[in-house]
Amino acid sequence: MAGRLAACGYHVKTAHCSMDLDLLRIVYSDLFILMGEALLQIAKELECEIDRNILG
């Protein structure tokens, strides 16, 4: 799936759940943290910046 999405022009970041999560005691909050970290890494790689005016 990652290959197909990348071929369509999407930026793809894969996560190795078996290395980053305790698969015997997984909770949804761990998944949110893992996804958030991946999104931050993508933003860094793409040199995205946050408009400070929207932060209040």
C-alpha distance matrix in Angstrom:
0.0 3.8 5.4 5.2 6.2 8.6 9.8 10.8 12.8 11.3 12.3 9.7 11.4 10.4 13.1 14.6 15.9 18.3 20.0 20.1 21.0 23.7 21.7 25.1 26.1 23.1 24.0 22.2 23.9 22.4 18.9 20.3 21.8 18.7 16.8 20.0 20.3 16.9 17.8 21.2 19.9 17.8 21.0 23.0 21.0 21.3 25.0 24.9 28.2 29.4 32.2 34.9 36.6 34.0 34.5 38.0
3.8 0.0 3.8 5.5 5.2 6.1 8.5 10.0 10.8 9.0 9.2 6.3 8.0 7.5 10.9 12.9 14.9 17.4 18.4 18.4 19.9 22.9 21.6 25.2 26.0 22.9 23.8 21.9 23.1 21.3 18.0 19.1 20.1 16.9 14.9 17.8 17.7 14.1 15.1 18.2 16.5 14.4 17.8 19.6 17.4 17.9 21.5 21.7 25.2 26.6 29.6 32.3 34.2 31.8 32.3 35.9
5.4 3.8 0.0 3.8 5.5 5.1 6.1 8.7 10.0 9.6 10.2 8.3 10.6 10.4 13.9 15.6 18.0 20.1 21.0 21.4 23.1 26.1 24.7 28.3 29.4 26.5 27.5 25.7 26.9 25.0 21.7 22.8 23.6 20.3 18.5 21.1 20.8 17.0 17.9 20.8 18.7 16.4 19.7 21.2 18.5 18.8 22.6 23.2 26.8 28.6 31.5 34.4 36.3 34.2 34.8 38.5
5.2 5.5 3.8 0.0 3.8 5.5 5.1 6.4 9.0 9.0 10.9 9.7 12.7 13.0 16.4 18.3 20.2 22.6 23.8 23.9 25.2 28.2 26.5 30.0 30.9 27.8 28.5 26.4 27.8 26.3 22.8 23.6 25.0 22.0 19.6 22.3 22.5 18.8 19.1 22.2 20.7 17.9 20.8 22.9 20.3 20.0 23.8 23.9 27.5 29.1 31.6 34.7 36.3 34.0 34.9 38.5
6.2 5.2 5.5 3.8 0.0 3.8 5.4 5.1 6.6 5.5 7.7 7.1 10.4 11.5 15.0 17.6 19.3 22.2 23.1 22.6 24.0 27.2 25.9 29.4 29.9 26.5 26.8 24.3 25.4 24.2 20.7 21.0 22.4 19.6 16.9 19.2 19.7 16.0 15.8 19.0 17.8 14.8 17.5 19.8 17.6 16.9 20.7 20.5 23.9 25.4 27.9 31.0 32.5 30.2 31.2 34.7
8.6 6.1 5.1 5.5 3.8 0.0 3.8 5.3 5.2 4.9 6.0 6.0 9.5 11.2 14.9 17.6 19.9 22.6 23.0 22.6 24.6 27.9 27.0 30.7 31.2 27.9 28.4 26.1 26.8 25.3 22.0 22.2 22.9 20.0 17.6 19.5 19.4 15.6 15.5 18.2 16.4 13.3 16.1 17.9 15.2 14.7 18.5 18.9 22.6 24.5 27.2 30.3 32.1 30.1 31.1 34.7
9.8 8.5 6.1 5.1 5.4 3.8 0.0 3.8 5.4 7.3 9.4 9.8 13.3 14.7 18.4 20.8 23.1 25.6 26.2 26.1 28.0 31.2 30.0 33.7 34.4 31.2 31.7 29.4 30.3 28.8 25.4 25.7 26.7 23.8 21.3 23.3 23.2 19.4 19.2 21.8 20.1 16.9 19.4 21.2 18.2 17.4 21.2 21.7 25.4 27.4 29.8 33.1 34.7 32.8 34.0 37.6
10.8 10.0 8.7 6.4 5.1 5.3 3.8 0.0 3.8 5.8 9.2 10.4 14.1 16.0 19.6 22.3 24.3 27.1 27.8 27.3 28.8 32.1 30.9 34.5 34.9 31.4 31.5 28.9 29.8 28.8 25.2 25.1 26.4 23.9 20.9 22.7 23.2 19.6 18.7 21.5 20.3 16.9 18.8 21.2 18.7 17.2 20.9 20.7 24.2 25.9 28.0 31.4 32.7 30.6 32.2 35.6
12.8 10.8 10.0 9.0 6.6 5.2 5.4 3.8 0.0 3.8 6.6 9.0 12.7 15.3 18.9 21.9 24.0 27.1 27.3 26.4 28.3 31.8 31.1 34.7 34.8 31.4 31.3 28.6 29.0 28.0 24.7 24.2 25.0 22.7 19.7 21.0 21.2 17.7 16.5 18.9 17.7 14.0 15.7 17.9 15.3 13.6 17.2 17.2 20.8 22.7 24.8 28.3 29.7 27.9 29.4 32.9
11.3 9.0 9.6 9.0 5.5 4.9 7.3 5.8 3.8 0.0 3.8 6.1 9.7 12.4 15.8 19.1 20.9 24.2 24.4 23.2 25.0 28.5 27.8 31.5 31.4 27.9 27.7 24.9 25.2 24.3 21.0 20.4 21.3 19.1 16.0 17.3 17.8 14.2 13.0 15.7 14.8 11.2 13.1 15.7 13.6 12.1 15.8 15.4 18.9 20.5 22.9 26.1 27.7 25.6 26.8 30.3
12.3 9.2 10.2 10.9 7.7 6.0 9.4 9.2 6.6 3.8 0.0 3.8 6.8 10.1 13.4 16.8 18.9 22.1 21.8 20.6 22.7 26.3 26.1 29.8 29.6 26.2 26.2 23.6 23.5 22.2 19.2 18.6 19.0 16.6 13.8 14.9 14.7 11.2 10.3 12.6 11.2 7.7 10.1 12.3 10.0 9.3 13.0 13.1 16.7 18.6 21.4 24.4 26.4 24.5 25.3 28.9
9.7 6.3 8.3 9.7 7.1 6.0 9.8 10.4 9.0 6.1 3.8 0.0 3.8 6.5 10.0 13.2 15.4 18.5 18.4 17.5 19.5 23.1 22.6 26.4 26.5 23.2 23.4 21.2 21.4 19.8 16.7 16.7 17.1 14.3 11.9 13.7 13.4 9.6 9.9 12.6 10.9 8.3 11.6 13.4 11.4 11.7 15.3 15.5 19.0 20.6 23.7 26.4 28.5 26.4 26.8 30.5
11.4 8.0 10.6 12.7 10.4 9.5 13.3 14.1 12.7 9.7 6.8 3.8 0.0 3.8 6.7 10.1 12.4 15.5 15.0 13.9 16.2 19.8 19.8 23.6 23.6 20.4 20.9 19.0 19.0 16.9 14.2 14.5 14.3 11.1 9.5 11.4 10.4 6.6 8.2 10.6 8.6 7.2 10.9 12.2 10.7 12.1 15.2 15.6 18.8 20.3 23.7 26.0 28.4 26.3 26.1 29.9
10.4 7.5 10.4 13.0 11.5 11.2 14.7 16.0 15.3 12.4 10.1 6.5 3.8 0.0 3.8 6.7 9.2 12.0 12.0 11.5 13.6 17.1 16.7 20.5 20.9 18.0 19.1 17.7 18.0 15.5 12.9 14.2 14.1 10.5 9.7 12.5 11.4 8.1 10.6 13.1 11.1 10.6 14.3 15.3 13.9 15.8 18.7 19.2 22.2 23.5 27.0 29.0 31.5 29.2 28.8 32.5
13.1 10.9 13.9 16.4 15.0 14.9 18.4 19.6 18.9 15.8 13.4 10.0 6.7 3.8 0.0 3.8 5.8 8.8 8.6 7.7 9.9 13.4 13.4 17.2 17.5 14.7 16.0 15.2 15.4 12.4 10.3 12.2 11.6 7.8 8.4 11.3 9.9 7.6 11.0 13.0 11.4 12.1 15.5 16.2 15.6 17.8 20.3 20.6 23.2 24.2 27.8 29.3 31.9 29.6 28.7 32.3
14.6 12.9 15.6 18.3 17.6 17.6 20.8 22.3 21.9 19.1 16.8 13.2 10.1 6.7 3.8 0.0 3.8 5.5 5.5 6.2 8.3 11.3 11.2 14.9 15.9 13.8 15.9 15.8 16.4 13.0 11.5 14.2 13.5 9.8 11.3 14.2 12.6 11.0 14.6 16.2 14.5 15.6 19.0 19.4 18.6 21.1 23.5 24.1 26.6 27.6 31.2 32.6 35.3 33.0 31.9 35.4
15.9 14.9 18.0 20.2 19.3 19.9 23.1 24.3 24.0 20.9 18.9 15.4 12.4 9.2 5.8 3.8 0.0 3.8 5.3 5.0 5.3 8.2 7.7 11.5 12.2 10.0 12.3 12.6 13.5 10.2 8.9 12.2 11.9 8.7 10.7 13.8 12.8 12.0 15.3 17.1 16.2 17.4 20.5 21.2 21.0 23.3 25.5 25.6 27.9 28.3 31.9 33.0 35.5 33.0 31.7 35.1
18.3 17.4 20.1 22.6 22.2 22.6 25.6 27.1 27.1 24.2 22.1 18.5 15.5 12.0 8.8 5.5 3.8 0.0 3.8 5.8 5.8 7.1 6.5 9.9 11.7 10.6 13.7 14.9 15.9 12.4 11.9 15.4 14.8 11.9 14.3 17.2 15.9 15.3 18.8 20.3 19.1 20.6 23.7 24.1 23.8 26.4 28.5 28.9 31.1 31.7 35.3 36.3 38.9 36.5 35.0 38.3
20.0 18.4 21.0 23.8 23.1 23.0 26.2 27.8 27.3 24.4 21.8 18.4 15.0 12.0 8.6 5.5 5.3 3.8 0.0 3.8 5.9 7.9 9.0 12.1 13.2 12.3 15.1 16.3 16.3 12.6 12.7 15.6 14.1 11.2 14.1 16.4 14.4 14.1 17.9 18.8 17.2 19.3 22.3 22.1 21.9 24.8 26.7 27.3 29.4 30.2 33.9 34.7 37.6 35.4 33.7 37.1
20.1 18.4 21.4 23.9 22.6 22.6 26.1 27.3 26.4 23.2 20.6 17.5 13.9 11.5 7.7 6.2 5.0 5.8 3.8 0.0 3.8 7.1 8.9 12.1 12.1 10.6 12.6 13.4 13.0 9.2 9.6 12.2 10.4 7.7 11.0 13.0 11.1 11.5 15.1 15.9 14.9 17.2 19.8 19.8 20.2 23.0 24.6 24.8 26.7 27.1 30.7 31.4 34.2 32.0 30.2 33.5
21.0 19.9 23.1 25.2 24.0 24.6 28.0 28.8 28.3 25.0 22.7 19.5 16.2 13.6 9.9 8.3 5.3 5.8 5.9 3.8 0.0 3.8 5.6 8.7 8.4 6.8 9.3 10.8 10.8 7.2 8.1 11.3 10.2 8.4 11.6 13.8 12.9 13.6 16.8 17.9 17.6 19.6 22.1 22.6 23.2 25.7 27.3 27.1 28.7 28.7 32.2 32.8 35.3 32.8 31.0 34.1
23.7 22.9 26.1 28.2 27.2 27.9 31.2 32.1 31.8 28.5 26.3 23.1 19.8 17.1 13.4 11.3 8.2 7.1 7.9 7.1 3.8 0.0 3.8 5.5 5.5 5.7 9.0 11.6 12.1 8.9 10.6 13.9 13.0 11.8 15.1 17.1 16.4 17.3 20.4 21.5 21.3 23.4 25.8 26.2 26.9 29.4 31.0 30.8 32.3 32.1 35.5 35.9 38.4 35.8 33.8 36.7
21.7 21.6 24.7 26.5 25.9 27.0 30.0 30.9 31.1 27.8 26.1 22.6 19.8 16.7 13.4 11.2 7.7 6.5 9.0 8.9 5.6 3.8 0.0 3.8 5.5 5.2 9.0 11.4 13.0 10.3 10.8 14.5 14.6 13.0 15.6 18.3 18.0 18.3 21.3 22.9 22.7 24.3 26.9 27.7 28.0 30.3 32.2 31.9 33.7 33.6 36.9 37.6 39.9 37.1 35.4 38.4
25.1 25.2 28.3 30.0 29.4 30.7 33.7 34.5 34.7 31.5 29.8 26.4 23.6 20.5 17.2 14.9 11.5 9.9 12.1 12.1 8.7 5.5 3.8 0.0 3.8 6.0 9.6 12.8 14.4 12.3 13.4 16.9 17.1 16.1 18.8 21.2 21.1 21.7 24.6 26.1 26.1 27.8 30.3 31.1 31.6 33.9 35.7 35.3 36.9 36.5 39.8 40.2 42.4 39.6 37.7 40.5
26.1 26.0 29.4 30.9 29.9 31.2 34.4 34.9 34.8 31.4 29.6 26.5 23.6 20.9 17.5 15.9 12.2 11.7 13.2 12.1 8.4 5.5 5.5 3.8 0.0 3.8 6.6 10.2 11.4 9.8 11.7 14.7 14.9 14.7 17.4 19.4 19.6 20.8 23.3 24.6 25.1 27.0 29.1 30.0 30.9 33.1 34.6 33.9 35.1 34.4 37.6 37.8 39.9 37.0 35.0 37.6
23.1 22.9 26.5 27.8 26.5 27.9 31.2 31.4 31.4 27.9 26.2 23.2 20.4 18.0 14.7 13.8 10.0 10.6 12.3 10.6 6.8 5.7 5.2 6.0 3.8 0.0 3.8 6.8 8.5 6.8 8.0 11.2 11.9 11.6 13.9 16.1 16.7 17.6 20.0 21.6 22.2 23.8 25.9 27.1 28.0 29.9 31.5 30.7 32.0 31.3 34.4 34.8 36.8 33.8 32.0 34.8
24.0 23.8 27.5 28.5 26.8 28.4 31.7 31.5 31.3 27.7 26.2 23.4 20.9 19.1 16.0 15.9 12.3 13.7 15.1 12.6 9.3 9.0 9.0 9.6 6.6 3.8 0.0 3.8 5.5 5.6 7.0 9.2 10.5 11.3 13.1 14.8 16.1 17.4 19.1 20.7 22.0 23.4 25.1 26.5 27.9 29.5 30.8 29.5 30.6 29.5 32.4 32.6 34.3 31.2 29.4 31.9
22.2 21.9 25.7 26.4 24.3 26.1 29.4 28.9 28.6 24.9 23.6 21.2 19.0 17.7 15.2 15.8 12.6 14.9 16.3 13.4 10.8 11.6 11.4 12.8 10.2 6.8 3.8 0.0 3.8 5.4 5.1 6.4 8.8 9.9 10.7 12.4 14.4 15.5 16.6 18.5 20.1 21.2 22.6 24.5 25.9 27.1 28.5 26.9 27.9 26.7 29.5 29.9 31.4 28.2 26.6 29.2
23.9 23.1 26.9 27.8 25.4 26.8 30.3 29.8 29.0 25.2 23.5 21.4 19.0 18.0 15.4 16.4 13.5 15.9 16.3 13.0 10.8 12.1 13.0 14.4 11.4 8.5 5.5 3.8 0.0 3.8 5.3 5.0 6.2 8.6 9.8 10.4 12.3 14.2 15.2 16.4 18.4 19.9 20.9 22.5 24.3 25.7 26.6 25.0 25.7 24.3 27.1 27.2 28.9 25.8 23.9 26.4
22.4 21.3 25.0 26.3 24.2 25.3 28.8 28.8 28.0 24.3 22.2 19.8 16.9 15.5 12.4 13.0 10.2 12.4 12.6 9.2 7.2 8.9 10.3 12.3 9.8 6.8 5.6 5.4 3.8 0.0 3.8 5.5 5.2 6.2 8.6 9.8 10.6 12.4 14.3 15.4 16.7 18.5 20.0 21.2 22.7 24.5 25.6 24.5 25.5 24.7 27.8 28.1 30.2 27.3 25.4 28.2
18.9 18.0 21.7 22.8 20.7 22.0 25.4 25.2 24.7 21.0 19.2 16.7 14.2 12.9 10.3 11.5 8.9 11.9 12.7 9.6 8.1 10.6 10.8 13.4 11.7 8.0 7.0 5.1 5.3 3.8 0.0 3.8 5.4 5.0 6.1 8.5 9.9 10.6 12.2 14.2 15.4 16.5 18.3 20.0 21.1 22.5 24.1 22.9 24.3 23.7 26.8 27.5 29.5 26.5 25.1 28.1
20.3 19.1 22.8 23.6 21.0 22.2 25.7 25.1 24.2 20.4 18.6 16.7 14.5 14.2 12.2 14.2 12.2 15.4 15.6 12.2 11.3 13.9 14.5 16.9 14.7 11.2 9.2 6.4 5.0 5.5 3.8 0.0 3.8 5.4 5.1 6.0 8.5 9.8 10.4 12.1 14.2 15.2 16.3 18.2 19.8 20.9 22.2 20.5 21.5 20.5 23.4 24.1 25.9 22.8 21.4 24.3
21.8 20.1 23.6 25.0 22.4 22.9 26.7 26.4 25.0 21.3 19.0 17.1 14.3 14.1 11.6 13.5 11.9 14.8 14.1 10.4 10.2 13.0 14.6 17.1 14.9 11.9 10.5 8.8 6.2 5.2 5.4 3.8 0.0 3.8 5.5 5.0 6.1 8.6 9.8 10.5 12.3 14.2 15.2 16.4 18.3 19.9 20.8 19.5 20.4 19.6 22.8 23.1 25.4 22.7 20.9 23.9
18.7 16.9 20.3 22.0 19.6 20.0 23.8 23.9 22.7 19.1 16.6 14.3 11.1 10.5 7.8 9.8 8.7 11.9 11.2 7.7 8.4 11.8 13.0 16.1 14.7 11.6 11.3 9.9 8.6 6.2 5.0 5.4 3.8 0.0 3.8 5.5 5.2 6.3 8.7 10.0 10.7 12.5 14.4 15.5 16.6 18.5 19.9 19.2 20.7 20.6 24.0 24.8 27.2 24.7 23.1 26.5
16.8 14.9 18.5 19.6 16.9 17.6 21.3 20.9 19.7 16.0 13.8 11.9 9.5 9.7 8.4 11.3 10.7 14.3 14.1 11.0 11.6 15.1 15.6 18.8 17.4 13.9 13.1 10.7 9.8 8.6 6.1 5.1 5.5 3.8 0.0 3.8 5.4 5.0 6.2 8.6 9.8 10.5 12.3 14.2 15.2 16.5 18.2 17.0 18.7 18.5 21.8 23.0 25.2 22.4 21.4 24.8
20.0 17.8 21.1 22.3 19.2 19.5 23.3 22.7 21.0 17.3 14.9 13.7 11.4 12.5 11.3 14.2 13.8 17.2 16.4 13.0 13.8 17.1 18.3 21.2 19.4 16.1 14.8 12.4 10.4 9.8 8.5 6.0 5.0 5.5 3.8 0.0 3.8 5.4 5.1 6.2 8.6 9.8 10.5 12.3 14.2 15.3 16.3 14.8 15.9 15.4 18.7 19.6 21.9 19.3 17.9 21.4
20.3 17.7 20.8 22.5 19.7 19.4 23.2 23.2 21.2 17.8 14.7 13.4 10.4 11.4 9.9 12.6 12.8 15.9 14.4 11.1 12.9 16.4 18.0 21.1 19.6 16.7 16.1 14.4 12.3 10.6 9.9 8.5 6.1 5.2 5.4 3.8 0.0 3.8 5.5 5.1 6.2 8.7 9.9 10.6 12.3 14.3 15.1 14.5 15.9 16.0 19.6 20.4 23.2 21.1 19.6 23.1
16.9 14.1 17.0 18.8 16.0 15.6 19.4 19.6 17.7 14.2 11.2 9.6 6.6 8.1 7.6 11.0 12.0 15.3 14.1 11.5 13.6 17.3 18.3 21.7 20.8 17.6 17.4 15.5 14.2 12.4 10.6 9.8 8.6 6.3 5.0 5.4 3.8 0.0 3.8 5.4 5.1 6.2 8.7 9.8 10.5 12.3 14.1 13.7 15.9 16.6 20.2 21.7 24.4 22.2 21.3 24.9
17.8 15.1 17.9 19.1 15.8 15.5 19.2 18.7 16.5 13.0 10.3 9.9 8.2 10.6 11.0 14.6 15.3 18.8 17.9 15.1 16.8 20.4 21.3 24.6 23.3 20.0 19.1 16.6 15.2 14.3 12.2 10.4 9.8 8.7 6.2 5.1 5.5 3.8 0.0 3.8 5.4 5.0 6.2 8.6 9.8 10.5 12.1 10.9 13.0 13.4 16.9 18.6 21.0 18.7 18.2 21.9
21.2 18.2 20.8 22.2 19.0 18.2 21.8 21.5 18.9 15.7 12.6 12.6 10.6 13.1 13.0 16.2 17.1 20.3 18.8 15.9 17.9 21.5 22.9 26.1 24.6 21.6 20.7 18.5 16.4 15.4 14.2 12.1 10.5 10.0 8.6 6.2 5.1 5.4 3.8 0.0 3.8 5.4 5.0 6.2 8.6 9.9 10.3 9.4 10.9 11.5 15.2 16.5 19.4 17.6 16.6 20.3
19.9 16.5 18.7 20.7 17.8 16.4 20.1 20.3 17.7 14.8 11.2 10.9 8.6 11.1 11.4 14.5 16.2 19.1 17.2 14.9 17.6 21.3 22.7 26.1 25.1 22.2 22.0 20.1 18.4 16.7 15.4 14.2 12.3 10.7 9.8 8.6 6.2 5.1 5.4 3.8 0.0 3.8 5.4 5.0 6.1 8.6 9.7 10.1 12.4 14.0 17.7 19.2 22.3 20.8 20.0 23.7
17.8 14.4 16.4 17.9 14.8 13.3 16.9 16.9 14.0 11.2 7.7 8.3 7.2 10.6 12.1 15.6 17.4 20.6 19.3 17.2 19.6 23.4 24.3 27.8 27.0 23.8 23.4 21.2 19.9 18.5 16.5 15.2 14.2 12.5 10.5 9.8 8.7 6.2 5.0 5.4 3.8 0.0 3.8 5.4 5.1 6.1 8.5 8.6 11.7 13.5 17.0 19.2 21.9 20.3 20.2 24.0
21.0 17.8 19.7 20.8 17.5 16.1 19.4 18.8 15.7 13.1 10.1 11.6 10.9 14.3 15.5 19.0 20.5 23.7 22.3 19.8 22.1 25.8 26.9 30.3 29.1 25.9 25.1 22.6 20.9 20.0 18.3 16.3 15.2 14.4 12.3 10.5 9.9 8.7 6.2 5.0 5.4 3.8 0.0 3.8 5.5 5.2 6.0 5.1 7.9 9.8 13.3 15.5 18.3 16.9 16.9 20.6
23.0 19.6 21.2 22.9 19.8 17.9 21.2 21.2 17.9 15.7 12.3 13.4 12.2 15.3 16.2 19.4 21.2 24.1 22.1 19.8 22.6 26.2 27.7 31.1 30.0 27.1 26.5 24.5 22.5 21.2 20.0 18.2 16.4 15.5 14.2 12.3 10.6 9.8 8.6 6.2 5.0 5.4 3.8 0.0 3.8 5.4 4.9 6.2 8.5 11.0 14.5 16.3 19.5 18.8 18.3 22.0
21.0 17.4 18.5 20.3 17.6 15.2 18.2 18.7 15.3 13.6 10.0 11.4 10.7 13.9 15.6 18.6 21.0 23.8 21.9 20.2 23.2 26.9 28.0 31.6 30.9 28.0 27.9 25.9 24.3 22.7 21.1 19.8 18.3 16.6 15.2 14.2 12.3 10.5 9.8 8.6 6.1 5.1 5.5 3.8 0.0 3.8 5.4 7.8 11.0 13.9 17.3 19.5 22.5 21.7 21.6 25.3
21.3 17.9 18.8 20.0 16.9 14.7 17.4 17.2 13.6 12.1 9.3 11.7 12.1 15.8 17.8 21.1 23.3 26.4 24.8 23.0 25.7 29.4 30.3 33.9 33.1 29.9 29.5 27.1 25.7 24.5 22.5 20.9 19.9 18.5 16.5 15.3 14.3 12.3 10.5 9.9 8.6 6.1 5.2 5.4 3.8 0.0 3.8 5.5 9.2 12.3 15.2 17.9 20.6 19.8 20.4 24.0
25.0 21.5 22.6 23.8 20.7 18.5 21.2 20.9 17.2 15.8 13.0 15.3 15.2 18.7 20.3 23.5 25.5 28.5 26.7 24.6 27.3 31.0 32.2 35.7 34.6 31.5 30.8 28.5 26.6 25.6 24.1 22.2 20.8 19.9 18.2 16.3 15.1 14.1 12.1 10.3 9.7 8.5 6.0 4.9 5.4 3.8 0.0 3.8 6.5 10.1 12.9 15.3 18.2 18.0 18.4 21.8
24.9 21.7 23.2 23.9 20.5 18.9 21.7 20.7 17.2 15.4 13.1 15.5 15.6 19.2 20.6 24.1 25.6 28.9 27.3 24.8 27.1 30.8 31.9 35.3 33.9 30.7 29.5 26.9 25.0 24.5 22.9 20.5 19.5 19.2 17.0 14.8 14.5 13.7 10.9 9.4 10.1 8.6 5.1 6.2 7.8 5.5 3.8 0.0 3.8 6.9 9.7 12.4 15.1 14.6 15.1 18.7
28.2 25.2 26.8 27.5 23.9 22.6 25.4 24.2 20.8 18.9 16.7 19.0 18.8 22.2 23.2 26.6 27.9 31.1 29.4 26.7 28.7 32.3 33.7 36.9 35.1 32.0 30.6 27.9 25.7 25.5 24.3 21.5 20.4 20.7 18.7 15.9 15.9 15.9 13.0 10.9 12.4 11.7 7.9 8.5 11.0 9.2 6.5 3.8 0.0 3.8 6.4 8.8 11.7 11.7 12.2 15.5
29.4 26.6 28.6 29.1 25.4 24.5 27.4 25.9 22.7 20.5 18.6 20.6 20.3 23.5 24.2 27.6 28.3 31.7 30.2 27.1 28.7 32.1 33.6 36.5 34.4 31.3 29.5 26.7 24.3 24.7 23.7 20.5 19.6 20.6 18.5 15.4 16.0 16.6 13.4 11.5 14.0 13.5 9.8 11.0 13.9 12.3 10.1 6.9 3.8 0.0 3.8 5.9 8.6 8.1 8.4 11.8
32.2 29.6 31.5 31.6 27.9 27.2 29.8 28.0 24.8 22.9 21.4 23.7 23.7 27.0 27.8 31.2 31.9 35.3 33.9 30.7 32.2 35.5 36.9 39.8 37.6 34.4 32.4 29.5 27.1 27.8 26.8 23.4 22.8 24.0 21.8 18.7 19.6 20.2 16.9 15.2 17.7 17.0 13.3 14.5 17.3 15.2 12.9 9.7 6.4 3.8 0.0 3.8 5.4 5.9 7.4 10.0
34.9 32.3 34.4 34.7 31.0 30.3 33.1 31.4 28.3 26.1 24.4 26.4 26.0 29.0 29.3 32.6 33.0 36.3 34.7 31.4 32.8 35.9 37.6 40.2 37.8 34.8 32.6 29.9 27.2 28.1 27.5 24.1 23.1 24.8 23.0 19.6 20.4 21.7 18.6 16.5 19.2 19.2 15.5 16.3 19.5 17.9 15.3 12.4 8.8 5.9 3.8 0.0 3.8 5.5 5.4 7.4
36.6 34.2 36.3 36.3 32.5 32.1 34.7 32.7 29.7 27.7 26.4 28.5 28.4 31.5 31.9 35.3 35.5 38.9 37.6 34.2 35.3 38.4 39.9 42.4 39.9 36.8 34.3 31.4 28.9 30.2 29.5 25.9 25.4 27.2 25.2 21.9 23.2 24.4 21.0 19.4 22.3 21.9 18.3 19.5 22.5 20.6 18.2 15.1 11.7 8.6 5.4 3.8 0.0 3.8 5.5 5.9
34.0 31.8 34.2 34.0 30.2 30.1 32.8 30.6 27.9 25.6 24.5 26.4 26.3 29.2 29.6 33.0 33.0 36.5 35.4 32.0 32.8 35.8 37.1 39.6 37.0 33.8 31.2 28.2 25.8 27.3 26.5 22.8 22.7 24.7 22.4 19.3 21.1 22.2 18.7 17.6 20.8 20.3 16.9 18.8 21.7 19.8 18.0 14.6 11.7 8.1 5.9 5.5 3.8 0.0 3.8 5.5
34.5 32.3 34.8 34.9 31.2 31.1 34.0 32.2 29.4 26.8 25.3 26.8 26.1 28.8 28.7 31.9 31.7 35.0 33.7 30.2 31.0 33.8 35.4 37.7 35.0 32.0 29.4 26.6 23.9 25.4 25.1 21.4 20.9 23.1 21.4 17.9 19.6 21.3 18.2 16.6 20.0 20.2 16.9 18.3 21.6 20.4 18.4 15.1 12.2 8.4 7.4 5.4 5.5 3.8 0.0 3.8
38.0 35.9 38.5 38.5 34.7 34.7 37.6 35.6 32.9 30.3 28.9 30.5 29.9 32.5 32.3 35.4 35.1 38.3 37.1 33.5 34.1 36.7 38.4 40.5 37.6 34.8 31.9 29.2 26.4 28.2 28.1 24.3 23.9 26.5 24.8 21.4 23.1 24.9 21.9 20.3 23.7 24.0 20.6 22.0 25.3 24.0 21.8 18.7 15.5 11.8 10.0 7.4 5.9 5.5 3.8 0.0
